[in-house]
């Protein structure tokens, strides 16, 4: 059994560790720096809410309307992908080329699936916020239309009313109260 384990990843891990030596912290640091650079250069969405003051931004952050986790997750994904790629290249040339290539591909796929699950949660939250903002905009529009319709309903022009002929008092002025209008027919 021990001979079988030495054929695969376990013996490769020892060789990779020896080859990397003390360079792993530098690889991780470099990957994080490159990931931040790639994120702000290529990934940052262009269509983001613009804030007039820093207090509006802080209010959204502190009330969790603006999620910082999605950006952090994207940066971490890029950094981990770079680290896995570098370690995969080291594994391909230090240990077994085929095992290193296969391990790199499998680890990249697993990493992608795990971060897609995280991003799914952030996507759900962002979509809920968009739906909320669209509904608020609709209700604001309908509130304005409803106010105009109510104002038009309560303002009656007696000259245009079909009940003007039956009006015993013969009033032809505008009324602001529907109760007064109906009281004329009693």
N, C-alpha and C positions, 0 to 999 in steps of 0.2 A: 504494500500500500504506500509506503514512504517513497518508493521509486516512482510511482504514478504521480504523486503530488509534486515531486521535483521537476516533472516534465512541463508543468503549466505555470500558473500565476505565482505560486509561492517562491519558486526559485527565481523567477523573473523579478519579483519584488525586492529580493535581496540584492540582485545585480543593479537594479535601478537606484536603490538607496545608496549603494556604494558609488555609482557613477555620479549621482547628484551631489553627494557629499553634504556640504553646508550651504549649497546654493538654493535650496527649496524656499527659504524665506525671501530671497531676492526674486525668485520666479513669481511668487505670490504677490509681492509688492509691485513688481513690474506689471503683472496681469491686472491688478486693481487700477493702476494708473492708466494703462491702455484702455481698460474697460470704461473708466470715467470719461476719457477723451472720446472714445467711440460713441458713448451714450450722448454726450452733449453735441457732438458733431453730426451724428447721423440719426439717432433714435428719438430725440426730444420732439414731441408733437408740436407742430407749428401753430395749431389752433388751440391755444390755451386761453383761459380767462385772464384778462389784463386787470391789474389792480391799480387804483389811483393812489392809494396810500399803503404804507407798510402795516398800518393797523387793520385794514380790511383783509390783507393777506394773513396776518397773525390770527385774526378772528376766525377765518376759514380753517386754518391749520388747527387751532385749539378746539374748535367745534367739530373736527373730523369731517368737514365738508371737502377738504382737499387732502387726498391721501398721498403721503410721501413713500409709502411702502412699494408701490408699483415701480417707481423709478429706481428705488434701492434694489428691488428684485431683478430688474433688468440689468443693472450694473453688476450684481453678483453673478447672474447667469453668464454674462460675457466674460467676467473674470474667471469663473470656474471652467468655462469652455476653453479659454486660453491655457489655463494650468493643465487641464487634461490633455490638450493638444501637445503641449511641450513635453509633458511626461510620456505621452504616447510616442513621440519622436525619439526620445531617449530610449524607451523600451524597444522600439523597432531596431535601433542600431546597437544597443548594448546586449540585449537578450536575444529574443527570437523575433524576427521581422514579422512573420505571419501572426503570431500571438499578440505582439504589440499593436499591430494594425487592427486586428479583430477586437482587442480590448479597448482600444481608443474609440472605435465605432460604437461598440456596445455602451460604453460609459457616456458618450455624447448623446446617444438616444435616451438613456435613462435620465440623464441630466435634463434634457429637453422636456421629457414627459413630466418630471417633478416640477419644473418651473412653469410649465403650462398649467398645471393644477393650481399653483399659486396665482398665476396671472388670470385664471378663470374667476377666482374670487374677487380680484380687483376689477375685472371687467364687469362682473355682476353689479358691483357697487357703483361703478361709473355709469352703467346703463340705468340703474335706478335713479341716480341723480339727474340724468338727462330726461327721463320720463317725468320726474317731479317738476323740473323746470319747464318742460313743454306744457304740462297740465296747468301750472301756475300762469303761464302766458295765455293759455286758452281761457282760463277762468277770469283773468284780468280783462281780456277782450270781451267775453260774454257779460261781465259785470258792467262794462261801459255801454254795451249795446242794450242791456236790460235796463239800465238807468235811463237811457234815452227813450226806450219804449214806454217805460212807466211814466216818464214826464209827458210824453205825447198822449198817453192814455188818460192822465188826470187833467190835461189841458184840453177842454172841449170847446170847439168853435160852434156856437149856436146857429150861425148862418149855414153851416154845412151839415148840420144834424138833420136826420129825417123826422125828428120829433118836434121841429120848430113850429110846424103848423098846428100841432096839438098843444102848444105851450099857451096856457091861459094868460100868462102875464106878458107874453110877447117879447121876452128878453132875447137880445141878439148879441150879447157880449160874451167874451171868453170867461170860462169858469176854471178855477184852480182846484175845486173840490167836487168830486163826483157826487157826494151826498147832496150838495145844494142842487145839482142838476136833476137828481132823481126826486128831490123834494118838490120841484116845480110841477110834477105830474100828479101829486096827491090831491 
